[in-house]
């Protein structure tokens, strides 16, 4: 008798559990297939306004007025809009959606900038690598006569160290030119070609191409022009090009 009673109770409990499970599944199906579609389709449709370029607070207020919900706001660097302005939105402007639809916004953080490190003392190659790693470009490179223990090092940069510049900007450098390895080009204008060659040799320079130029003012063989110009500092043995007067 006791065993029969226990079996009866277990069977009744199983039937009750099965009934509850079936009821729960039925309720979920009803909610998903009937109630929710009715609620969704009962909402009015709205046209998503264009909030690109608006300040974040203004954009959210306008979307809320249209019964739309701003679900998520992300930020990214952008050069097209000032910081705090909307640069992207989803759904796109002009889309027709139901009221209550979630809208996602991306807001500009402004132009991405970096602080310039000091490049002084680096070689040109080292400085170029450092700039590339920062997303910057090597700008104009000039040289200046100087004496350093490590010739070829950077002695000046523009903008100076610590300046914040936007990504992609160029940085100008001044490179040390070792005075021990360079010489000053002498002035050989209006001298004879032979005198010019002698002066160049004394300055540890070479006579380069000689261009004959018809001229009726100066005697044939007179130097009328030189390149590089007098006073320039160039490496030793640099060939100097001369233009020499000719009567031909």
C-alpha positions as CSV (number, residue, x, y, z in Angstrom):
1,X,0.0,0.0,0.0
2,X,2.8,2.4,0.9
3,X,4.7,1.7,-2.3
4,X,1.5,2.3,-4.3
5,X,1.0,5.7,-2.6
6,X,4.6,6.8,-3.3
7,X,4.3,5.8,-6.9
8,X,1.0,7.7,-7.2
9,X,2.5,10.9,-5.7
10,X,5.6,10.7,-8.0
11,X,3.4,10.3,-11.0
12,X,1.2,13.3,-9.9
13,X,4.3,15.4,-9.4
14,X,5.7,14.5,-12.8
15,X,2.4,15.4,-14.5
16,X,2.3,18.7,-12.6
17,X,5.9,19.5,-13.7
18,X,5.1,18.6,-17.3
19,X,2.0,20.8,-17.2
20,X,4.0,23.7,-15.8
21,X,6.7,23.3,-18.4
22,X,4.2,23.1,-21.3
23,X,2.5,26.2,-19.9
24,X,5.8,28.2,-19.7
25,X,6.8,27.2,-23.3
26,X,3.3,28.2,-24.5
27,X,3.5,31.5,-22.8
28,X,7.0,32.3,-24.4
29,X,5.7,31.3,-27.8
30,X,2.6,33.5,-27.3
31,X,4.8,36.4,-26.1
32,X,7.2,36.1,-29.0
33,X,4.9,35.3,-31.8
34,X,1.8,37.3,-30.9
35,X,2.2,39.9,-28.2
36,X,5.6,41.4,-29.2
37,X,4.7,41.7,-32.9
38,X,1.5,43.4,-31.9
39,X,3.4,45.8,-29.6
40,X,6.1,46.5,-32.3
41,X,3.7,47.0,-35.2
42,X,1.4,49.1,-33.0
43,X,4.2,51.7,-32.8
44,X,4.3,54.6,-35.3
45,X,7.1,55.0,-37.7
46,X,9.5,57.9,-37.7
47,X,12.2,59.2,-40.1
48,X,15.7,59.2,-38.5
49,X,17.0,62.8,-38.5
50,X,20.4,63.7,-39.7
51,X,22.5,64.5,-36.6
52,X,25.9,64.3,-38.2
53,X,27.9,67.5,-37.4
54,X,25.7,68.3,-34.3
55,X,27.0,68.5,-30.8
56,X,26.4,65.3,-28.9
57,X,23.9,66.7,-26.5
58,X,21.9,68.4,-29.3
59,X,21.9,65.2,-31.3
60,X,20.6,63.1,-28.4
61,X,17.9,65.7,-27.7
62,X,16.7,65.7,-31.3
63,X,16.6,61.9,-31.5
64,X,14.7,61.7,-28.2
65,X,12.1,64.1,-29.6
66,X,11.6,61.6,-32.4
67,X,10.9,58.9,-29.8
68,X,14.3,57.3,-30.7
69,X,16.7,55.9,-28.0
70,X,20.4,56.6,-28.1
71,X,21.8,53.3,-27.0
72,X,25.5,53.8,-27.3
73,X,27.9,56.7,-27.9
74,X,31.5,55.9,-29.0
75,X,34.4,58.3,-29.7
76,X,37.1,58.3,-32.3
77,X,39.7,60.7,-33.7
78,X,38.4,62.5,-36.7
79,X,39.7,65.5,-38.7
80,X,36.4,66.3,-40.4
81,X,34.5,67.4,-37.2
82,X,35.6,69.3,-34.1
83,X,35.7,67.4,-30.8
84,X,32.2,66.6,-29.4
85,X,30.5,66.6,-32.8
86,X,28.7,63.5,-34.3
87,X,30.6,61.9,-37.2
88,X,28.6,58.7,-37.7
89,X,25.1,57.5,-36.9
90,X,23.2,54.2,-37.3
91,X,20.5,53.9,-38.6
92,X,21.5,56.3,-41.4
93,X,19.8,59.7,-41.8
94,X,16.5,59.5,-43.6
95,X,15.8,55.8,-42.6
96,X,12.2,54.9,-41.7
97,X,12.1,53.1,-38.3
98,X,9.7,52.3,-35.5
99,X,9.5,54.6,-32.5
100,X,11.7,53.4,-29.7
101,X,14.4,52.2,-32.2
102,X,17.9,52.2,-30.8
103,X,20.3,54.7,-32.4
104,X,24.1,54.4,-32.2
105,X,26.4,57.4,-32.5
106,X,30.1,58.0,-33.0
107,X,31.4,61.3,-31.7
108,X,34.6,63.0,-32.8
109,X,37.5,63.4,-30.4
110,X,39.0,65.9,-32.7
111,X,42.3,65.6,-34.6
112,X,44.7,63.1,-33.2
113,X,47.8,64.8,-31.9
114,X,51.1,63.6,-30.5
115,X,53.8,65.4,-28.4
116,X,57.1,65.8,-30.3
117,X,60.0,64.1,-28.5
118,X,63.5,65.6,-28.7
119,X,65.3,64.4,-31.8
120,X,68.5,66.4,-31.0
121,X,71.6,64.2,-31.0
122,X,70.0,61.5,-33.2
123,X,71.2,60.6,-36.6
124,X,69.0,61.5,-39.5
125,X,68.0,57.8,-39.9
126,X,67.2,57.5,-36.2
127,X,65.1,60.7,-36.3
128,X,63.2,59.5,-39.4
129,X,62.4,56.1,-37.7
130,X,61.2,57.9,-34.6
131,X,58.9,60.2,-36.7
132,X,57.4,57.3,-38.6
133,X,56.6,55.5,-35.4
134,X,54.6,58.5,-34.3
135,X,52.8,58.8,-37.6
136,X,54.7,61.9,-38.6
137,X,56.7,62.8,-41.7
138,X,60.3,64.0,-42.2
139,X,60.1,67.6,-43.5
140,X,62.8,69.9,-44.8
141,X,66.4,68.9,-43.8
142,X,69.0,71.6,-43.7
143,X,72.7,71.4,-42.7
144,X,74.7,73.8,-40.7
145,X,78.5,73.9,-40.1
146,X,79.3,72.6,-36.6
147,X,81.8,70.4,-34.8
148,X,80.3,67.5,-32.9
149,X,81.9,64.3,-31.5
150,X,79.3,62.5,-33.7
151,X,79.0,64.3,-37.0
152,X,75.7,64.0,-38.7
153,X,73.6,64.4,-35.6
154,X,70.5,66.5,-35.4
155,X,71.1,69.9,-33.8
156,X,67.7,71.6,-34.1
157,X,64.1,70.6,-34.9
158,X,61.0,72.6,-35.8
159,X,58.5,72.4,-34.2
160,X,60.5,72.2,-31.0
161,X,60.3,69.2,-28.5
162,X,57.1,69.0,-26.5
163,X,54.9,70.7,-29.1
164,X,51.7,68.8,-29.9
165,X,51.2,68.3,-33.6
166,X,48.5,66.5,-35.6
167,X,49.2,63.0,-37.0
168,X,50.7,63.3,-40.5
169,X,52.5,66.6,-39.8
170,X,56.0,67.3,-41.1
171,X,59.0,68.0,-38.8
172,X,61.9,70.1,-40.2
173,X,65.4,69.2,-39.0
174,X,68.8,70.9,-39.0
175,X,71.7,68.4,-39.4
176,X,75.2,69.0,-38.2
177,X,77.7,69.2,-41.1
178,X,81.1,68.2,-39.9
179,X,83.4,71.1,-40.7
180,X,86.5,68.8,-40.7
181,X,85.2,67.0,-43.7
182,X,84.1,70.1,-45.7
183,X,85.8,73.1,-47.4
184,X,84.7,76.5,-48.5
185,X,84.5,77.0,-52.3
186,X,86.9,79.8,-53.4
187,X,85.8,82.6,-55.6
188,X,87.3,82.0,-59.1
189,X,85.1,84.4,-61.1
190,X,86.9,86.5,-63.8
191,X,90.1,84.5,-63.3
192,X,91.7,82.5,-66.1
193,X,90.7,78.8,-66.3
194,X,94.3,77.8,-65.3
195,X,94.2,80.1,-62.2
196,X,90.8,78.8,-61.2
197,X,92.0,75.2,-61.5
198,X,95.0,76.0,-59.3
199,X,92.8,77.7,-56.6
200,X,90.4,74.8,-56.6
201,X,93.2,72.3,-56.1
202,X,94.6,74.4,-53.2
203,X,91.1,74.2,-51.6
204,X,91.1,70.4,-52.0
205,X,88.4,70.6,-54.7
206,X,88.3,69.3,-58.2
207,X,87.8,71.0,-61.6
208,X,84.5,69.8,-62.9
209,X,82.9,70.3,-66.3
210,X,84.1,73.3,-68.2
211,X,81.3,74.8,-70.3
212,X,82.4,77.2,-73.1
213,X,80.2,80.3,-73.4
214,X,80.4,82.7,-76.3
215,X,81.3,86.2,-74.8
216,X,82.6,89.4,-76.4
217,X,83.4,91.2,-73.2
218,X,86.0,89.1,-71.5
219,X,89.1,87.5,-72.9
220,X,88.8,83.8,-73.9
221,X,89.4,81.5,-71.0
222,X,88.0,83.8,-68.4
223,X,85.7,82.2,-65.8
224,X,82.2,83.8,-66.1
225,X,80.3,81.5,-63.7
226,X,80.9,78.8,-61.1
227,X,78.8,76.2,-59.5
228,X,78.6,75.7,-56.5
229,X,78.8,79.4,-55.7
230,X,81.8,80.9,-53.9
231,X,81.5,80.7,-50.2
232,X,79.5,77.4,-50.2
233,X,80.7,74.7,-47.9
234,X,81.0,71.3,-49.7
235,X,82.7,68.0,-49.1
236,X,86.4,67.7,-50.1
237,X,87.1,66.7,-53.7
238,X,83.7,68.1,-54.9
239,X,84.0,68.9,-58.7
240,X,83.3,72.6,-59.4
241,X,81.6,73.4,-62.7
242,X,82.9,76.4,-64.6
243,X,81.5,78.5,-67.4
244,X,84.5,79.9,-69.4
245,X,84.4,82.7,-72.0
246,X,85.0,81.6,-75.6
247,X,85.3,83.5,-78.9
248,X,83.9,80.6,-80.9
